[in-house]
């Protein structure tokens, strides 16, 4: 007996087509379309979570420190990998990346979060960059990004 015949009769004719996702071609799926979501840098996520923590402390007083363990661990994680400390540095990074209007928001976030050492490494870990930006421009962008790290 096939798996198909075990399905309820109404579902036997339904064809499940997996969504084709491929980060190398920037096909990230519907959930990551620019209309629905904007990729963030780890520093931006840290700023947002820190603000949420601070708001909760203001609103709830001493009880606010009873955040869920998942929230606490996530905050610790992003704090540990926050390369661009503070709002000013995170804003400068975002502004720098947005000057390269041929880059996709996903590529921008990857460059900021992964901090590749040079153009060759960047194009290896972010293959969609290969035909978008020349090595000289990419090396300059990476050098500019590194000036914001602490």
N, CA, C and O of each residue as an XYZ file, in Angstrom:
600
protein
N       0.846     -1.172      0.000
C       0.000      0.000      0.000
C       0.895      1.239      0.000
O       1.783      1.362      0.844
N       0.671      2.140     -0.924
C       1.505      3.340     -1.020
C       1.089      4.364      0.024
O      -0.022      4.320      0.551
N       1.991      5.277      0.311
C       1.688      6.370      1.246
C       0.528      7.203      0.747
O      -0.252      7.724      1.544
N       0.408      7.334     -0.558
C      -0.637      8.148     -1.158
C      -2.016      7.570     -0.873
O      -2.959      8.331     -0.661
N      -2.160      6.261     -0.862
C      -3.477      5.661     -0.647
C      -3.896      5.725      0.822
O      -5.070      5.518      1.130
N      -2.977      6.002      1.719
C      -3.328      6.142      3.134
C      -3.901      7.520      3.452
O      -4.478      7.712      4.523
N      -3.753      8.473      2.552
C      -4.281      9.808      2.770
C      -5.802      9.809      2.647
O      -6.363      8.998      1.910
N      -6.469     10.706      3.357
C      -7.912     10.846      3.166
C      -8.194     11.132      1.697
O      -7.380     11.764      1.024
N      -9.312     10.685      1.203
C      -9.609     10.768     -0.232
C      -9.511     12.186     -0.782
O      -9.094     12.363     -1.927
N      -9.878     13.189     -0.015
C      -9.823     14.566     -0.492
C      -8.411     15.082     -0.679
O      -8.195     16.042     -1.419
N      -7.436     14.454     -0.012
C      -6.060     14.918     -0.108
C      -5.227     14.122     -1.120
O      -4.096     14.502     -1.420
N      -5.768     13.041     -1.639
C      -4.986     12.216     -2.562
C      -4.628     12.948     -3.841
O      -3.600     12.655     -4.452
N      -5.448     13.885     -4.252
C      -5.176     14.591     -5.503
C      -4.321     15.846     -5.295
O      -3.909     16.479     -6.267
N      -4.052     16.207     -4.040
C      -3.264     17.406     -3.759
C      -1.792     17.109     -4.022
O      -1.232     16.144     -3.501
N      -1.188     17.947     -4.830
C       0.236     17.810     -5.113
C       0.991     18.775     -4.216
O       0.752     19.982     -4.259
N       1.885     18.261     -3.418
C       2.701     19.117     -2.577
C       3.941     19.515     -3.367
O       4.734     18.665     -3.771
N       4.095     20.798     -3.579
C       5.244     21.301     -4.313
C       6.094     22.094     -3.333
O       5.681     23.155     -2.865
N       7.272     21.586     -3.024
C       8.126     22.324     -2.086
C       8.539     23.656     -2.694
O       8.814     23.755     -3.890
N       8.577     24.665     -1.856
C       9.007     25.982     -2.298
C      10.490     25.906     -2.599
O      11.267     25.367     -1.810
N      10.876     26.442     -3.732
C      12.278     26.427     -4.124
C      12.997     27.596     -3.468
O      12.748     28.755     -3.799
N      13.876     27.286     -2.552
C      14.660     28.313     -1.875
C      16.130     28.056     -2.150
O      16.605     26.922     -2.088
N      16.831     29.121     -2.453
C      18.249     29.011     -2.758
C      18.906     30.351     -2.478
O      18.743     31.299     -3.247
N      19.636     30.434     -1.400
C      20.265     31.702     -1.013
C      21.318     32.135     -2.025
O      21.613     33.326     -2.125
N      21.888     31.205     -2.772
C      22.912     31.591     -3.746
C      22.325     32.421     -4.879
O      23.041     33.179     -5.532
N      21.018     32.279     -5.114
C      20.351     33.061     -6.152
C      19.353     34.046     -5.545
O      18.546     34.644     -6.257
N      19.416     34.206     -4.236
C      18.545     35.121     -3.482
C      17.072     34.749     -3.562
O      16.204     35.610     -3.427
N      16.789     33.480     -3.780
C      15.424     32.988     -3.700
C      15.240     32.483     -2.272
O      15.518     31.325     -1.963
N      14.764     33.382     -1.409
C      14.725     33.104      0.021
C      13.353     32.662      0.502
O      13.177     32.377      1.686
N      12.405     32.603     -0.373
C      11.072     32.185      0.016
C      10.178     33.372      0.321
O      10.638     34.494      0.537
N       8.899     33.089      0.331
C       7.889     34.135      0.506
C       8.022     34.879      1.827
O       7.799     36.088      1.879
N       8.379     34.176      2.891
C       8.487     34.819      4.199
C       9.584     35.870      4.252
O       9.568     36.738      5.125
N      10.522     35.806      3.342
C      11.632     36.750      3.353
C      11.575     37.733      2.199
O      12.580     38.358      1.861
N      10.405     37.873      1.596
C      10.269     38.877      0.552
C      10.381     40.259      1.191
O      10.036     40.442      2.358
N      10.861     41.218      0.425
C      11.109     42.545      0.998
C       9.835     43.198      1.525
O       9.909     44.093      2.367
N       8.673     42.770      1.047
C       7.425     43.333      1.546
C       7.092     42.824      2.951
O       6.403     43.502      3.712
N       7.572     41.652      3.284
C       7.211     41.035      4.564
C       8.278     41.174      5.643
O       7.964     41.311      6.825
N       9.511     41.137      5.238
C      10.578     41.113      6.243
C      11.807     41.825      5.704
O      12.069     41.825      4.502
N      12.536     42.415      6.592
C      13.786     43.092      6.239
C      14.902     42.447      7.059
O      14.844     42.466      8.288
N      15.904     41.885      6.413
C      17.011     41.298      7.168
C      17.700     42.354      8.037
O      17.921     43.486      7.608
N      18.025     41.962      9.242
C      18.682     42.862     10.184
C      20.092     42.369     10.473
O      20.405     41.189     10.314
N      20.919     43.286     10.895
C      22.234     42.891     11.376
C      22.067     42.430     12.826
O      21.081     42.759     13.485
N      23.025     41.683     13.296
C      22.996     41.225     14.680
C      22.979     42.424     15.631
O      22.317     42.393     16.668
N      23.701     43.465     15.272
C      23.728     44.678     16.102
C      22.349     45.315     16.192
O      21.944     45.773     17.260
N      21.628     45.348     15.078
C      20.269     45.911     15.092
C      19.338     45.072     15.956
O      18.494     45.612     16.671
N      19.489     43.759     15.890
C      18.665     42.879     16.725
C      18.983     43.117     18.200
O      18.076     43.162     19.031
N      20.259     43.270     18.523
C      20.639     43.544     19.910
C      20.014     44.848     20.397
O      19.504     44.911     21.516
N      20.051     45.871     19.580
C      19.460     47.159     19.960
C      17.955     46.999     20.208
O      17.433     47.504     21.202
N      17.265     46.305     19.316
C      15.819     46.110     19.481
C      15.484     45.318     20.745
O      14.572     45.681     21.487
N      16.219     44.247     20.982
C      15.951     43.432     22.176
C      16.302     44.183     23.460
O      15.609     44.049     24.469
N      17.368     44.966     23.423
C      17.739     45.761     24.600
C      16.661     46.785     24.917
O      16.329     47.016     26.079
N      16.124     47.391     23.877
C      15.037     48.357     24.087
C      13.809     47.680     24.673
O      13.157     48.230     25.561
N      13.495     46.501     24.186
C      12.341     45.759     24.727
C      12.574     45.440     26.197
O      11.677     45.607     27.024
N      13.768     44.985     26.520
C      14.107     44.691     27.916
C      13.953     45.945     28.781
O      13.372     45.884     29.865
N      14.465     47.065     28.307
C      14.388     48.314     29.065
C      12.944     48.790     29.226
O      12.563     49.275     30.292
N      12.143     48.652     28.170
C      10.720     49.023     28.261
C       9.999     48.177     29.299
O       9.201     48.680     30.090
N      10.297     46.885     29.279
C       9.645     45.991     30.242
C      10.045     46.355     31.672
O       9.215     46.297     32.578
N      11.284     46.724     31.876
C      11.738     47.134     33.211
C      11.010     48.388     33.671
O      10.636     48.507     34.838
N      10.811     49.324     32.745
C      10.088     50.554     33.094
C       8.630     50.270     33.431
O       8.087     50.833     34.382
N       8.006     49.413     32.663
C       6.579     49.145     32.835
C       6.276     48.235     34.015
O       5.279     48.420     34.713
N       7.138     47.256     34.233
C       6.820     46.238     35.221
C       7.674     46.293     36.472
O       7.425     45.541     37.415
N       8.653     47.142     36.507
C       9.487     47.241     37.697
C      10.283     45.974     37.934
O      10.820     45.393     36.991
N      10.367     45.529     39.212
C      11.200     44.367     39.555
C      10.780     43.080     38.836
O      11.621     42.220     38.575
N       9.501     42.939     38.515
C       9.039     41.714     37.840
C       9.589     41.597     36.424
O       9.600     40.510     35.847
N      10.038     42.697     35.872
C      10.500     42.695     34.482
C      11.720     41.810     34.277
O      11.951     41.338     33.164
N      12.495     41.576     35.307
C      13.681     40.739     35.157
C      13.336     39.259     35.054
O      14.227     38.414     34.974
N      12.073     38.952     35.057
C      11.626     37.569     34.910
C      11.361     37.235     33.447
O      10.365     36.586     33.127
N      12.250     37.676     32.558
C      12.107     37.367     31.146
C      12.206     35.867     30.955
O      12.782     35.157     31.780
N      11.643     35.399     29.867
C      11.754     33.971     29.586
C      13.219     33.613     29.371
O      14.029     34.456     28.986
N      13.536     32.384     29.620
C      14.925     31.940     29.448
C      15.332     32.044     27.980
O      16.500     32.299     27.686
N      14.407     31.854     27.068
C      14.712     31.965     25.638
C      15.095     33.404     25.306
O      16.068     33.640     24.589
N      14.328     34.370     25.828
C      14.639     35.780     25.580
C      16.022     36.106     26.128
O      16.825     36.740     25.444
N      16.306     35.681     27.352
C      17.601     35.972     27.967
C      18.750     35.370     27.153
O      19.763     36.029     26.918
N      18.586     34.121     26.729
C      19.648     33.462     25.964
C      19.849     34.129     24.614
O      20.979     34.284     24.151
N      18.761     34.519     23.990
C      18.864     35.182     22.694
C      19.549     36.535     22.836
O      20.389     36.901     22.013
N      19.194     37.272     23.872
C      19.828     38.560     24.126
C      21.327     38.380     24.382
O      22.141     39.146     23.866
N      21.687     37.383     25.167
C      23.110     37.102     25.429
C      23.844     36.736     24.140
O      24.979     37.160     23.923
N      23.190     35.949     23.292
C      23.793     35.530     22.027
C      24.076     36.736     21.137
O      25.194     36.900     20.647
N      23.062     37.585     20.927
C      23.274     38.725     20.030
C      24.252     39.726     20.637
O      24.979     40.400     19.907
N      24.276     39.829     21.945
C      25.250     40.724     22.579
C      26.671     40.213     22.338
O      27.585     40.997     22.081
N      26.848     38.908     22.423
C      28.183     38.321     22.231
C      28.683     38.528     20.801
O      29.878     38.732     20.591
N      27.780     38.478     19.813
C      28.185     38.603     18.414
C      27.917     39.984     17.822
O      28.013     40.171     16.609
N      27.585     40.939     18.667
C      27.356     42.318     18.232
C      28.702     42.946     17.903
O      29.473     43.277     18.804
N      28.981     43.108     16.631
C      30.277     43.645     16.197
C      30.309     45.165     16.192
O      31.371     45.769     16.345
N      29.160     45.775     16.017
C      29.073     47.231     15.876
C      28.356     47.772     17.101
O      27.131     47.886     17.107
N      29.099     48.099     18.117
C      28.523     48.470     19.413
C      27.845     49.833     19.352
O      28.450     50.828     18.952
N      26.602     49.858     19.747
C      25.868     51.105     19.870
C      25.048     51.461     18.647
O      25.293     50.985     17.539
N      24.071     52.312     18.885
C      23.142     52.739     17.847
C      23.849     53.498     16.724
O      23.538     53.299     15.550
N      24.792     54.363     17.078
C      25.476     55.153     16.059
C      26.244     54.261     15.081
O      26.159     54.450     13.868
N      26.985     53.300     15.605
C      27.749     52.393     14.737
C      26.816     51.546     13.877
O      27.070     51.369     12.686
N      25.743     51.023     14.462
C      24.785     50.206     13.707
C      24.124     51.029     12.603
O      23.902     50.530     11.499
N      23.813     52.279     12.901
C      23.214     53.165     11.905
C      24.210     53.475     10.794
O      23.845     53.491      9.618
N      25.455     53.720     11.158
C      26.493     53.984     10.152
C      26.693     52.782      9.232
O      26.879     52.947      8.026
N      26.656     51.585      9.791
C      26.800     50.364      9.001
C      25.639     50.254      8.018
O      25.850     49.990      6.834
N      24.434     50.452      8.496
C      23.245     50.367      7.633
C      23.332     51.411      6.513
O      23.066     51.100      5.352
N      23.701     52.637      6.857
C      23.810     53.702      5.850
C      24.872     53.383      4.805
O      24.665     53.612      3.613
N      26.000     52.859      5.250
C      27.067     52.475      4.327
C      26.570     51.404      3.355
O      26.753     51.526      2.144
N      25.956     50.379      3.880
C      25.487     49.277      3.037
C      24.431     49.739      2.038
O      24.399     49.257      0.906
N      23.578     50.655      2.440
C      22.503     51.109      1.557
C      23.017     51.977      0.410
O      22.294     52.210     -0.558
N      24.240     52.448      0.506
C      24.835     53.186     -0.620
C      25.089     52.276     -1.812
O      25.189     52.739     -2.948
N      25.191     50.986     -1.547
C      25.417     50.004     -2.607
C      24.048     49.483     -3.044
O      23.614     48.412     -2.622
N      23.381     50.253     -3.891
C      21.992     49.946     -4.227
C      21.825     48.694     -5.081
O      20.699     48.234     -5.275
N      22.906     48.137     -5.591
C      22.794     46.884     -6.333
C      22.800     45.661     -5.408
O      22.570     44.540     -5.860
N      23.065     45.880     -4.112
C      23.065     44.767     -3.160
C      21.663     44.527     -2.616
O      20.914     45.468     -2.350
N      21.331     43.284     -2.459
C      20.066     42.876     -1.866
C      20.158     43.051     -0.345
O      21.244     42.911      0.218
N      19.043     43.355      0.331
C      19.082     43.475      1.800
C      19.653     42.237      2.496
O      20.323     42.357      3.522
N      19.395     41.061      1.950
C      19.949     39.828      2.515
C      21.476     39.836      2.418
O      22.163     39.456      3.367
N      21.999     40.267      1.282
C      23.449     40.337      1.103
C      24.058     41.360      2.056
O      25.126     41.134      2.625
N      23.370     42.483      2.223
C      23.861     43.512      3.144
C      23.981     42.963      4.565
O      25.000     43.150      5.230
N      22.937     42.289      5.016
C      22.949     41.723      6.369
C      24.042     40.664      6.499
O      24.726     40.599      7.521
N      24.207     39.844      5.482
C      25.262     38.823      5.525
C      26.645     39.455      5.621
O      27.478     39.008      6.409
N      26.891     40.480      4.832
C      28.195     41.150      4.880
C      28.461     41.737      6.258
O      29.559     41.603      6.797
N      27.446     42.393      6.829
C      27.625     43.017      8.143
C      27.782     41.968      9.243
O      28.576     42.156     10.165
N      27.042     40.878      9.157
C      27.063     39.870     10.214
C      28.261     38.935     10.122
O      28.809     38.529     11.147
N      28.667     38.594      8.919
C      29.741     37.613      8.752
C      31.126     38.245      8.709
O      32.120     37.581      9.001
N      31.198     39.511      8.349
C      32.469     40.258      8.287
C      33.582     39.481      7.577
O      34.613     39.181      8.178
N      33.373     39.158      6.304
C      34.447     38.463      5.588
C      35.698     39.332      5.501
O      35.621     40.561      5.515
N      36.847     38.670      5.410
C      38.124     39.377      5.427
C      38.413     40.096      4.115
O      39.033     41.159      4.108
N      37.961     39.514      3.003
C      38.241     40.125      1.702
C      37.169     39.710      0.704
O      36.271     38.931      1.023
N      37.280     40.246     -0.517
C      36.274     39.999     -1.552
C      36.160     38.508     -1.884
O      35.059     37.994     -2.081
N      37.284     37.830     -1.943
C      37.257     36.399     -2.277
C      36.455     35.612     -1.236
O      35.617     34.783     -1.593
N      36.708     35.870      0.033
C      35.960     35.189      1.086
C      34.481     35.575      1.030
O      33.609     34.721      1.188
N      34.203     36.846      0.809
C      32.810     37.312      0.747
C      32.051     36.598     -0.362
O      30.918     36.161     -0.160
N      32.664     36.480     -1.522
C      31.989     35.848     -2.657
C      31.889     34.333     -2.494
O      31.044     33.690     -3.118
N      32.739     33.778     -1.669
C      32.648     32.343     -1.383
C      31.484     32.059     -0.449
O      30.738     31.104     -0.662
N      31.321     32.879      0.584
C      30.250     32.610      1.557
C      28.928     33.253      1.166
O      27.878     32.889      1.696
N      28.973     34.215      0.235
C      27.747     34.846     -0.277
C      27.839     34.800     -1.802
O      28.159     35.811     -2.428
N      27.565     33.654     -2.404
C      27.778     33.460     -3.844
C      27.001     34.429     -4.739
O      27.414     34.675     -5.872
N      25.912     34.970     -4.265
C      25.126     35.887     -5.095
C      25.877     37.180     -5.388
O      25.463     37.940     -6.264
N      26.968     37.449     -4.681
C      27.760     38.665     -4.906
C      28.660     38.556     -6.134
O      29.138     39.576     -6.631
N      28.898     37.365     -6.626
C      29.916     37.141     -7.663
C      29.784     38.049     -8.876
O      30.791     38.530     -9.396
N      28.580     38.289     -9.331
C      28.406     39.088    -10.544
C      27.774     40.445    -10.257
O      27.299     41.117    -11.173
N      27.766     40.851     -8.981
C      27.117     42.107     -8.609
C      28.082     43.228     -8.293
O      27.772     44.402     -8.496
N      29.245     42.868     -7.798
C      30.173     43.893     -7.322
C      31.598     43.427     -7.598
O      31.944     42.273     -7.345
N      32.411     44.327     -8.113
C      33.791     43.949     -8.424
C      34.599     43.838     -7.126
O      34.220     44.391     -6.094
N      35.696     43.127     -7.200
C      36.512     42.851     -6.017
C      37.033     44.128     -5.356
O      37.074     44.222     -4.130
N      37.422     45.088     -6.153
C      37.956     46.326     -5.601
C      36.895     47.061     -4.766
O      37.173     47.494     -3.648
N      35.694     47.196     -5.310
C      34.610     47.868     -4.578
C      34.220     47.085     -3.332
O      33.951     47.661     -2.278
N      34.193     45.767     -3.470
C      33.832     44.931     -2.325
C      34.889     45.014     -1.238
O      34.551     45.097     -0.057
N      36.143     44.993     -1.608
C      37.211     45.131     -0.607
C      37.113     46.468      0.111
O      37.337     46.542      1.319
N      36.780     47.529     -0.626
C      36.622     48.844     -0.002
C      35.438     48.837      0.968
O      35.531     49.379      2.069
N      34.336     48.226      0.560
C      33.171     48.121      1.446
C      33.528     47.363      2.720
O      33.156     47.781      3.816
N      34.240     46.262      2.582
C      34.619     45.462      3.749
C      35.563     46.229      4.665
O      35.469     46.134      5.889
N      36.460     46.979      4.070
C      37.370     47.804      4.871
C      36.582     48.884      5.618
O      36.846     49.144      6.792
N      35.618     49.512      4.941
C      34.785     50.528      5.588
C      33.957     49.921      6.717
O      33.809     50.527      7.778
N      33.415     48.719      6.488
C      32.654     48.037      7.537
C      33.515     47.766      8.758
O      33.077     47.945      9.894
N      34.740     47.334      8.514
C      35.615     46.993      9.643
C      35.962     48.216     10.489
O      36.321     48.077     11.658
N      35.858     49.406      9.910
C      36.156     50.615     10.689
C      35.097     50.888     11.756
O      35.330     51.683     12.666
N      33.944     50.242     11.653
C      32.873     50.436     12.641
C      32.880     49.385     13.742
O      32.109     49.487     14.696
N      33.741     48.372     13.624
C      33.764     47.317     14.637
C      34.545     47.748     15.859
O      35.418     48.614     15.800
N      34.203     47.119     16.964
C      34.912     47.407     18.218
C      35.478     46.141     18.798
O      36.110     46.175     19.854
